[in-house]
Amino acid sequence: MTTCRDYASHNPVDVRRMIREGKWDRPTSGMCSGYAQGNLVVLPKDLAYDFLVFAQRNPKPCPILDVTEPGDTEPKIVAPGANLATDLPRYRVWKNGTCIDEPTDVTKYWSDDLVGFLLGCSFSFEGALLQANIPVRHIELDCNVSMYITNRACIPAGRISGQLVVSMRPIPAELIPKAVLCTGRFPAVHGAPVHIGEPEALGIKDISKPDFGDSVPIHKGEIPVFWACGVTPQAAIMATKPEFAITHAPGHMFIADTRDIDYAVF
């Protein structure tokens, strides 16, 4: 079976075309190595300012890479010519806080008053982890990353509030300092971990049962390391129940033309 790693060296334009044609509807971790990936949040114009402030107040889980004009599906900064309504492998459509559909194309849902936000994704720093010989378990297993809703509240903004969501990667204890340094160079795609070890301190009762994504094994000598996650807005949508929203399905990201290195700090 074809895996994400088989597309590691592909160009984002070609992979987005493949996604648009319905030839890939699975998670994107490991695809187009070296290129940034983004979480998607689409809201009506009258909620867009609230979300913009929410993201500004919570930059770890919600680092903004691009914002579209109302009604426009083109992310002109990170991928000119792309289409946010067709170029992600799978979406979630929300009404009043409930997911009503998980299509591979949201063209029929897109209206003239919708504003699209692309947020930095931790998939973007996984290349740096791999280059440093730090294992990334969900890439090894060709599955989705484990994600959890925590007991940490985000700073609310207007009508939007919710809990922080984190992604988890098991890291050998002796490699954790290197993992912190590798990912800390990328603040625009979540940056350094927000928590190391002790999942119960985040309110995670059973680490084998993630709220989103897939469960992955934690081997002897490994410690769970948690990064802020761009699924946080989905938790906010579930909590605050806006009349309408579109997001990516967890793990099914938009692949941009910008490079990971474009978001690094030295």
Residue, then its C-alpha position, 0 to 999 in steps of 0.5 A: m500500500t502507498t504510504c505518506r513517505d512515498y510522497a516525501s520528495h514530491n512537489p506540493v503543487d503535484v500533491r495538491r492536484m492529486i488530492r483535488e482529483g480524489k486520489w489521496d484522502r488520508p493524513t499528510s504527515g511525511m508528505c512533501s518533506g521540507y514544505a510547510q503544512g497548515n491546519l484549516v479554519v473557515l468561519p463566517k465573516d462576522l466571526a472572523y475577527d473574533f477568531l483572529v483575536f483568539a489566534q493572536r492571544n493563543p499563538k502556540p496552538c493557533p499560529i496564523l500563516d495566511v488569511t483569505e479574503p471573504g468568499d475567496t478560496e485562494p491562500k495567496i501568501v502561502a500557495p498562490g493558485a491553490n484552492l482551500a475548498t478542494d486541496l485538503p484530503r478531508y474536511r469537517v463541516w460543523k453546524n452549531g458545534t456538531c460535525i455534520d459531514e466529512p467530505t473530501d471537497v467543500t465547494k458546495y459549502w463555500s459561500d461569499d461571506l466565508v473567511g479561511f485561516l491557515l494555521g501552522c502545523s507541527f507536521s512542518f517540524e517533523g522533517a527537522l526531527l527526522q534529520a536529527n535522527i529523532p523517531v516520529r512514531h506515527i510516520e513510522l507506522d503510517c498512521n495519524v498523530s495522537m491528539y488530546i483535549t487538555n485541561r488547559a483553557c485558551i484565552p477567550a476572544g469574543r464568542i470563541s473559547g475552548q481548551l488547548v489541544v496537544s499532539m503527542r510524540p513518544i521520544p527517547a528520554e536522552l533525545i528530548p533536549k534535542a527534540v526541544l531545540c529542533t522544534g523550538r526553531f519553528p515558533a510559527v508551526h507550534g514551536a517547542p513542546v508545551h509539556i513533557g511526561e505526566p499526561e495526567a497533569l494535562g487532564i489526559k486520563d488514558i494516553s492510549k485513547p486520544d481524542f483525535g488521531d490514532s493511538v501509538p505505542i510508547h516504548k520502554g525508555e520513551i517519554p510522551v512529549f506534547w506540542a500545542c496543536g492546530v486542532t485547538p480551534q475544533a475544540a473551540i468550535m465544539a465548545t462554543k457552537p458557532e452556527f457554521a464552520i469548516t475545518h480540516a479533518p485532524g491530520h489531513m492538512f493543507i500542503a503549502d508552497t512555502r518551505d519549513i525553513d521559511y518559518a525557522v528562527f536562528 
